[in-house]
Amino acid sequence: MSIHAVKRAQCHLAWDNSIPPAIRVASGDTVTFDCLDASNGQITPTSTAATIATFVFAQLDQVNGPVFVEGAAPGNTLRVDVLDVRTAKWGWSALIPGFGLLADEFPNPAVKIWALHIGEDEGAEGIADADGEYGYAWFDEAKGIRIPLRPFAGEMGVAPGKPGAHSTIPPYATGGNVDTRHLTKGATLYLPVEVEGALFSIGDGHAAQGDGEVCGTAIETPMNVTVRLTVLKDKPYVKTPHFVTHSPHGRDEEFYCTTGVESDIREATRSAVRHMIEFLHAEKGLTREDAYILCSVAADLRMHEVVDMPNYVIGMMLPKSIFTKA
């Protein structure tokens, strides 16, 4: 086994099987990636909402790589073992006009800059406690709202077989912007290979996120992530990303839940989020904008009922442990 590195500058802005590999590795090798945040450095610890107006959107969501894995061929599966994820000491969340599940209801930009407290010791990067927490960030210290950090890469994928440049913003059958918060340290991701060498890339560091990432951003952060890449020849059924993970809640967690009940599954989802925002505004004194961001970084969407037509029931579940004050 060899250990390799992909530098911060070795990145690209599209999934494209014609991009030359940054490095070549053997199956079973370990690679460490140094990744800038999803804004590609356009947001800094001193940014404000005014920064959003200057965004160059074509520069967002870059990924680092690609990595050519020897022996990978179309029809194979690439096993990606997440060995370590280390964040910066800061992160950001934002409301970006035109983006997010409730974009029509939140037309104005907003930016929240987070201080990330990593481990019990500020220098103890990469250490997780017994509940799987890597550290924490205060959403609002005065109100006692504390977010556990469980970092992961929002973007992990391989090059599609279809020629041409494909945006890094959406997810694909080959991975990409899957934004799946369960792909933390210790998880294993399986990706269907469509081109020689697989051409694996990674990026979009998240310090914390709820299932759904409903406002369009998590706690975005630069990261260093280490993975092991292994070619498998015996999993032809892997046609989309599959993964193995552990529970994101190490403790016996209690949740406050809202639901949306609608005949359209997207509208049911929007309704569940809207009701959680209303709860947080009424019970916790948050502005609607802050409540929306909190839903995105801490609350999980769930499909509770999908068979009793004509209506679906979609839930949003918020862990009560984030509220450290009564």
Disulfide bonds with the S-S distance in Angstrom:
none
